[in-house]
Amino acid sequence: MEKKNNKTLNIALWVAQVLLAAMFLMAGIMKATQPIEELSQSMTWVNDFSAGMVRFIGISELLGGIGLLLPALLRIKPIFTPLAALGLFIIMVLAFIYHISNAEYQALGINLILGAIAVFIAWGRYKKAPIQPKA
């Protein structure tokens, strides 16, 4: 029974990793490459930050998305997968705080959901179903 539970958890973690990576890869590419003027039309928070900070957030999200998948897929330094998840969780905590401070309560749901998925991945890949490195 334990083996089946572990397999189910492993599948759930892979699904979560792929979905969260896709979200952050798309968001990161957008923030890292689109002109700031275009971004500010769909993301009003962009106006509160310098262009450099918006690019930094985008690159951080991009690297976090890559970190959710590549180390685990390649089994090279797979400890980076839960660390990437923790990094993305921190980004979501900071986004949550920002949105609360600006009374943008409609944005909190997505921060909570993405943050919870990131914590699930970090917990699962660190404690319950870690990926073993190549021998």
N, CA, C and O of each residue as an XYZ file, in Angstrom:
540
protein
N       0.828     -1.205      0.000
C       0.000      0.000      0.000
C       0.870      1.266      0.000
O       0.557      2.239     -0.686
N       1.967      1.245      0.777
C       2.870      2.393      0.848
C       3.472      2.711     -0.528
O       3.627      3.878     -0.889
N       3.807      1.670     -1.284
C       4.395      1.837     -2.618
C       3.414      2.552     -3.544
O       3.809      3.431     -4.310
N       2.116      2.168     -3.475
C       1.097      2.784     -4.321
C       0.900      4.257     -3.947
O       0.762      5.114     -4.820
N       0.890      4.541     -2.643
C       0.739      5.921     -2.188
C       1.902      6.777     -2.665
O       1.713      7.920     -3.080
N       3.109      6.216     -2.604
C       4.288      6.946     -3.048
C       4.230      7.206     -4.552
O       4.622      8.279     -5.013
N       3.743      6.227     -5.319
C       3.617      6.402     -6.769
C       2.585      7.482     -7.081
O       2.799      8.319     -7.958
N       1.477      7.457     -6.364
C       0.429      8.472     -6.555
C       0.965      9.863     -6.214
O       0.731     10.824     -6.946
N       1.678      9.957     -5.109
C       2.261     11.237     -4.716
C       3.270     11.711     -5.757
O       3.295     12.891     -6.105
N       4.092     10.807     -6.249
C       5.086     11.164     -7.260
C       4.402     11.700     -8.519
O       4.853     12.690     -9.095
N       3.331     11.059     -8.941
C       2.588     11.530    -10.120
C       1.991     12.911     -9.849
O       2.071     13.809    -10.688
N       1.391     13.069     -8.667
C       0.804     14.370     -8.308
C       1.869     15.461     -8.284
O       1.621     16.584     -8.722
N       3.037     15.136     -7.778
C       4.124     16.113     -7.740
C       4.587     16.482     -9.147
O       4.831     17.655     -9.428
N       4.709     15.498    -10.028
C       5.108     15.801    -11.410
C       4.077     16.682    -12.104
O       4.436     17.621    -12.814
N       2.790     16.381    -11.899
C       1.735     17.215    -12.495
C       1.843     18.642    -11.961
O       1.774     19.606    -12.724
N       2.015     18.770    -10.642
C       2.143     20.095    -10.033
C       3.376     20.823    -10.564
O       3.316     22.014    -10.867
N       4.496     20.103    -10.677
C       5.721     20.716    -11.186
C       5.536     21.234    -12.605
O       5.940     22.356    -12.912
N       4.935     20.437    -13.466
C       4.755     20.842    -14.865
C       3.812     22.039    -14.954
O       4.091     22.992    -15.681
N       2.700     21.997    -14.223
C       1.738     23.106    -14.275
C       2.334     24.390    -13.713
O       2.200     25.456    -14.314
N       2.992     24.290    -12.558
C       3.576     25.490    -11.954
C       4.711     26.029    -12.819
O       4.848     27.240    -12.987
N       5.525     25.125    -13.367
C       6.603     25.557    -14.253
C       6.032     26.279    -15.473
O       6.550     27.321    -15.874
N       4.978     25.738    -16.059
C       4.367     26.381    -17.234
C       3.879     27.781    -16.890
O       4.089     28.723    -17.655
N       3.229     27.916    -15.740
C       2.729     29.234    -15.330
C       3.878     30.238    -15.178
O       3.818     31.351    -15.699
N       4.921     29.822    -14.456
C       6.017     30.751    -14.190
C       6.901     30.966    -15.411
O       7.463     32.049    -15.569
N       7.038     29.978    -16.270
C       7.801     30.186    -17.501
C       7.098     31.212    -18.389
O       7.742     32.110    -18.932
N       5.782     31.080    -18.536
C       5.035     32.046    -19.357
C       5.105     33.442    -18.749
O       5.382     34.417    -19.449
N       4.854     33.536    -17.445
C       4.878     34.843    -16.785
C       6.279     35.442    -16.822
O       6.444     36.641    -17.049
N       7.276     34.611    -16.600
C       8.658     35.094    -16.586
C       9.109     35.601    -17.943
O       9.739     36.655    -18.040
N       8.789     34.854    -18.992
C       9.158     35.284    -20.346
C       8.498     36.622    -20.666
O       9.123     37.519    -21.231
N       7.227     36.737    -20.294
C       6.496     37.966    -20.566
C       7.146     39.154    -19.845
O       7.386     40.197    -20.453
N       7.428     38.992    -18.549
C       7.999     40.097    -17.775
C       9.443     40.394    -18.171
O       9.897     41.531    -18.045
N      10.155     39.402    -18.638
C      11.558     39.594    -18.994
C      11.747     40.165    -20.395
O      12.795     40.742    -20.686
N      10.754     40.014    -21.265
C      10.972     40.394    -22.667
C      10.031     41.471    -23.205
O      10.435     42.240    -24.077
N       8.801     41.553    -22.721
C       7.868     42.535    -23.286
C       8.250     43.953    -22.897
O       8.783     44.176    -21.810
N       7.983     44.907    -23.769
C       8.217     46.312    -23.397
C       7.402     46.661    -22.148
O       6.265     46.216    -21.996
N       7.990     47.451    -21.269
C       7.352     47.818    -20.005
C       6.012     48.509    -20.249
O       5.063     48.304    -19.493
N       5.929     49.322    -21.295
C       4.677     50.032    -21.599
C       3.544     49.038    -21.881
O       2.414     49.234    -21.433
N       3.851     47.984    -22.619
C       2.851     46.951    -22.908
C       2.447     46.205    -21.636
O       1.265     45.960    -21.393
N       3.436     45.855    -20.841
C       3.159     45.141    -19.596
C       2.267     45.961    -18.676
O       1.356     45.421    -18.047
N       2.523     47.255    -18.594
C       1.773     48.104    -17.664
C       0.308     48.224    -18.045
O      -0.516     48.593    -17.208
N      -0.034     47.920    -19.293
C      -1.438     47.956    -19.694
C      -2.225     46.786    -19.118
O      -3.404     46.930    -18.793
N      -1.580     45.625    -18.989
C      -2.277     44.460    -18.454
C      -1.946     44.197    -16.983
O      -2.701     43.518    -16.287
N      -0.817     44.735    -16.513
C      -0.407     44.554    -15.116
C      -0.125     45.928    -14.533
O       0.963     46.475    -14.716
N      -1.093     46.479    -13.838
C      -0.942     47.842    -13.332
C       0.178     47.977    -12.306
O       0.730     49.064    -12.138
N       0.519     46.897    -11.623
C       1.578     46.949    -10.609
C       2.932     47.302    -11.211
O       3.815     47.793    -10.508
N       3.101     47.056    -12.506
C       4.380     47.331    -13.176
C       4.757     48.802    -13.026
O       5.940     49.135    -12.953
N       3.760     49.684    -12.981
C       4.020     51.122    -12.860
C       4.654     51.495    -11.520
O       5.256     52.562    -11.395
N       4.521     50.618    -10.517
C       5.068     50.909     -9.189
C       6.530     50.504     -9.035
O       7.139     50.761     -7.996
N       7.095     49.873    -10.058
C       8.458     49.356     -9.972
C       9.296     49.857    -11.137
O       8.774     50.240    -12.184
N      10.596     49.846    -10.931
C      11.505     50.218    -12.023
C      11.499     49.103    -13.072
O      11.123     47.966    -12.785
N      11.915     49.442    -14.270
C      12.004     48.442    -15.339
C      12.949     47.324    -14.935
O      12.696     46.155    -15.224
N      14.047     47.685    -14.262
C      15.012     46.683    -13.816
C      14.395     45.695    -12.835
O      14.679     44.499    -12.899
N      13.553     46.183    -11.930
C      12.910     45.295    -10.961
C      11.909     44.369    -11.659
O      11.825     43.189    -11.318
N      11.163     44.879    -12.614
C      10.214     44.043    -13.363
C      10.977     42.946    -14.118
O      10.553     41.791    -14.137
N      12.091     43.313    -14.732
C      12.914     42.315    -15.440
C      13.484     41.294    -14.461
O      13.523     40.101    -14.763
N      13.929     41.755    -13.284
C      14.455     40.859    -12.256
C      13.385     39.861    -11.814
O      13.667     38.671    -11.676
N      12.166     40.337    -11.594
C      11.062     39.441    -11.215
C      10.828     38.421    -12.323
O      10.665     37.231    -12.052
N      10.812     38.887    -13.575
C      10.597     37.985    -14.708
C      11.673     36.925    -14.820
O      11.375     35.750    -15.034
N      12.917     37.334    -14.677
C      14.023     36.371    -14.770
C      13.977     35.397    -13.599
O      14.266     34.212    -13.768
N      13.617     35.886    -12.411
C      13.492     35.007    -11.245
C      12.404     33.966    -11.469
O      12.588     32.793    -11.142
N      11.275     34.388    -12.023
C      10.193     33.448    -12.318
C      10.622     32.448    -13.385
O      10.322     31.258    -13.288
N      11.307     32.928    -14.377
C      11.799     32.063    -15.450
C      12.759     31.007    -14.903
O      12.618     29.823    -15.208
N      13.712     31.424    -14.114
C      14.666     30.480    -13.522
C      13.980     29.515    -12.561
O      14.341     28.340    -12.495
N      12.989     30.008    -11.814
C      12.241     29.131    -10.924
C      11.486     28.062    -11.690
O      11.459     26.901    -11.280
N      10.870     28.449    -12.804
C      10.158     27.484    -13.642
C      11.088     26.425    -14.206
O      10.753     25.241    -14.235
N      12.259     26.861    -14.656
C      13.261     25.906    -15.160
C      13.723     24.994    -14.028
O      13.877     23.788    -14.217
N      13.942     25.576    -12.855
C      14.411     24.809    -11.704
C      13.415     23.774    -11.200
O      13.804     22.789    -10.571
N      12.139     23.993    -11.472
C      11.134     22.996    -11.079
C      11.250     21.724    -11.904
O      10.903     20.641    -11.435
N      11.739     21.854    -13.130
C      11.737     20.711    -14.049
C      13.109     20.106    -14.330
O      13.313     18.908    -14.137
N      14.046     20.931    -14.784
C      15.303     20.375    -15.295
C      16.097     19.529    -14.295
O      16.511     18.425    -14.650
N      16.324     19.988    -13.078
C      17.113     19.142    -12.169
C      16.452     17.782    -11.902
O      17.132     16.761    -11.800
N      15.129     17.785    -11.792
C      14.418     16.531    -11.543
C      14.403     15.646    -12.787
O      14.610     14.437    -12.689
N      14.161     16.236    -13.947
C      14.125     15.459    -15.185
C      15.481     14.842    -15.510
O      15.572     13.673    -15.886
N      16.521     15.639    -15.361
C      17.865     15.177    -15.704
C      18.524     14.406    -14.566
O      19.540     13.738    -14.759
N      17.933     14.508    -13.382
C      18.476     13.883    -12.169
C      19.900     14.347    -11.894
O      20.744     13.592    -11.412
N      20.137     15.610    -12.218
C      21.412     16.254    -11.909
C      21.106     17.334    -10.871
O      20.382     18.290    -11.152
N      21.657     17.174     -9.683
C      21.385     18.087     -8.562
C      19.876     18.269     -8.337
O      19.403     19.405     -8.301
N      19.109     17.178     -8.185
C      17.657     17.299     -8.030
C      17.220     18.036     -6.764
O      16.044     18.377     -6.630
N      18.141     18.289     -5.836
C      17.798     19.088     -4.660
C      17.410     20.509     -5.064
O      16.755     21.215     -4.296
N      17.811     20.932     -6.269
C      17.437     22.265     -6.741
C      15.934     22.382     -7.022
O      15.396     23.489     -7.030
N      15.252     21.257     -7.251
C      13.811     21.319     -7.519
C      13.029     21.843     -6.316
O      12.260     22.790     -6.478
N      13.188     21.269     -5.107
C      12.460     21.862     -3.978
C      12.954     23.266     -3.635
O      12.185     24.085     -3.131
N      14.219     23.549     -3.902
C      14.714     24.905     -3.656
C      14.080     25.910     -4.618
O      13.765     27.035     -4.229
N      13.898     25.504     -5.867
C      13.213     26.368     -6.838
C      11.772     26.609     -6.393
O      11.261     27.725     -6.492
N      11.128     25.561     -5.906
C       9.749     25.700     -5.415
C       9.697     26.677     -4.243
O       8.783     27.499     -4.166
N      10.661     26.599     -3.336
C      10.707     27.546     -2.212
C      10.931     28.971     -2.703
O      10.324     29.907     -2.183
N      11.789     29.141     -3.690
C      12.007     30.466     -4.263
C      10.735     31.044     -4.867
O      10.438     32.226     -4.689
N       9.988     30.214     -5.579
C       8.728     30.675     -6.168
C       7.698     30.976     -5.084
O       6.901     31.903     -5.222
N       7.714     30.190     -4.005
C       6.832     30.477     -2.874
C       7.151     31.858     -2.296
O       6.243     32.624     -1.975
N       8.426     32.171     -2.166
C       8.822     33.482     -1.642
C       8.333     34.599     -2.561
O       7.865     35.635     -2.089
N       8.441     34.390     -3.863
C       7.924     35.381     -4.813
C       6.420     35.578     -4.598
O       5.930     36.706     -4.639
N       5.696     34.491     -4.372
C       4.252     34.599     -4.152
C       3.922     35.291     -2.829
O       2.945     36.037     -2.751
N       4.717     35.054     -1.800
C       4.513     35.752     -0.519
C       4.722     37.253     -0.719
O       3.927     38.059     -0.237
N       5.774     37.626     -1.419
C       6.040     39.043     -1.671
C       4.940     39.670     -2.526
O       4.535     40.805     -2.278
N       4.457     38.941     -3.526
C       3.358     39.438     -4.357
C       2.090     39.603     -3.506
O       1.362     40.584     -3.659
N       1.831     38.653     -2.622
C       0.667     38.702     -1.731
C       0.734     39.960     -0.861
O      -0.248     40.691     -0.734
N       1.903     40.200     -0.267
C       2.081     41.384      0.587
C       1.884     42.660     -0.227
O       1.232     43.597      0.233
N       2.442     42.698     -1.427
C       2.288     43.873     -2.281
C       0.807     44.131     -2.580
O       0.329     45.259     -2.456
N       0.090     43.080     -2.974
C      -1.319     43.257     -3.345
C      -2.170     43.660     -2.146
O      -3.105     44.446     -2.293
N      -1.862     43.135     -0.962
C      -2.596     43.564      0.236
C      -2.320     45.036      0.511
O      -3.245     45.792      0.807
N      -1.069     45.449      0.417
C      -0.717     46.842      0.721
C      -1.361     47.826     -0.251
O      -1.509     49.005      0.071
N      -1.741     47.360     -1.425
C      -2.398     48.218     -2.413
C      -3.890     47.932     -2.549
O      -4.535     48.393     -3.491
N      -4.435     47.169     -1.602
C      -5.863     46.827     -1.587
C      -6.310     46.170     -2.893
O      -7.433     46.387     -3.346
N      -5.436     45.373     -3.494
C      -5.767     44.636     -4.725
C      -6.142     43.211     -4.337
O      -5.436     42.256     -4.664
N      -7.253     43.086     -3.641
C      -7.641     41.804     -3.053
C      -8.015     40.755     -4.098
O      -7.939     39.557     -3.826
N      -8.416     41.193     -5.282
C      -8.779     40.254     -6.341
C      -7.583     39.426     -6.806
O      -7.761     38.342     -7.360
N      -6.381     39.920     -6.588
C      -5.171     39.214     -7.040
C      -4.663     38.196     -6.021
O      -3.779     37.400     -6.337
N      -5.202     38.209     -4.816
C      -4.669     37.363     -3.746
C      -4.913     35.876     -3.988
O      -4.097     35.042     -3.593
N      -6.013     35.542     -4.623
C      -6.354     34.135     -4.850
C      -5.293     33.401     -5.649
O      -4.889     32.296     -5.286
N      -4.847     34.003     -6.720
C      -3.838     33.344     -7.558
C      -2.515     33.228     -6.808
O      -1.808     32.230     -6.950
N      -2.172     34.249     -6.004
C      -0.947     34.160     -5.191
C      -1.042     33.015     -4.188
O      -0.072     32.288     -3.976
N      -2.209     32.856     -3.573
C      -2.401     31.769     -2.607
C      -2.313     30.403     -3.274
O      -1.661     29.495     -2.758
N      -2.964     30.259     -4.414
C      -2.979     28.965     -5.114
C      -1.579     28.592     -5.585
O      -1.119     27.477     -5.340
N      -0.900     29.515     -6.258
C       0.450     29.227     -6.760
C       1.422     28.995     -5.610
O       2.290     28.126     -5.692
N       1.278     29.769     -4.543
C       2.121     29.576     -3.369
C       1.904     28.225     -2.720
O       2.862     27.572     -2.306
N       0.644     27.796     -2.626
C       0.333     26.489     -2.035
C       0.900     25.354     -2.886
O       1.426     24.380     -2.348
N       0.796     25.473     -4.194
C       1.354     24.444     -5.076
C       2.878     24.393     -4.909
O       3.463     23.311     -4.880
N       3.512     25.552     -4.801
C       4.966     25.598     -4.617
C       5.373     24.931     -3.304
O       6.363     24.202     -3.262
N       4.616     25.176     -2.232
C       4.917     24.537     -0.942
C       4.721     23.022     -1.037
O       5.515     22.254     -0.493
N       3.672     22.600     -1.725
C       3.426     21.169     -1.923
C       4.615     20.514     -2.627
O       5.062     19.439     -2.230
N       5.117     21.162     -3.665
C       6.264     20.618     -4.406
C       7.508     20.590     -3.519
O       8.229     19.593     -3.484
N       7.753     21.670     -2.814
C       8.939     21.726     -1.946
C       8.873     20.627     -0.888
O       9.854     19.915     -0.671
N       7.740     20.488     -0.240
C       7.560     19.451      0.783
C       7.703     18.061      0.175
O       8.430     17.219      0.701
N       7.011     17.825     -0.930
C       7.006     16.504     -1.543
C       8.365     16.088     -2.058
O       8.789     14.951     -1.853
N       9.057     17.009     -2.734
C      10.344     16.661     -3.334
C      11.484     16.679     -2.316
O      12.549     16.115     -2.568
N      11.269     17.312     -1.191
C      12.312     17.308     -0.171
C      12.116     16.173      0.827
O      13.077     15.504      1.207
N      10.863     15.954      1.254
C      10.594     15.001      2.330
C      10.012     13.674      1.876
O      10.509     12.618      2.267
N       8.974     13.708      1.061
C       8.173     12.514      0.809
C       8.556     11.719     -0.434
O       8.523     10.489     -0.411
N       8.914     12.390     -1.502
C       9.235     11.687     -2.756
C      10.391     12.391     -3.463
O      10.228     12.898     -4.573
N      11.556     12.421     -2.820
C      12.695     13.107     -3.456
C      13.159     12.359     -4.709
O      13.075     11.134     -4.797
N      13.642     13.127     -5.655
C      14.225     12.556     -6.869
C      15.678     12.196     -6.522
O      16.416     13.011     -5.969
N      16.060     10.991     -6.851
C      17.428     10.557     -6.585
C      18.355     11.007     -7.715
O      18.001     10.896     -8.888
N      19.533     11.510     -7.366
C      20.479     11.913     -8.425
C      21.010     10.688     -9.174
O      20.975      9.559     -8.686
N      21.498     10.967    -10.370
C      22.130      9.881    -11.149
C      23.311      9.333    -10.371
O      24.032     10.057     -9.684
N      23.479      8.036    -10.503
C      24.594      7.389     -9.775
C      25.912      7.647    -10.461
O      26.952      7.184     -9.994
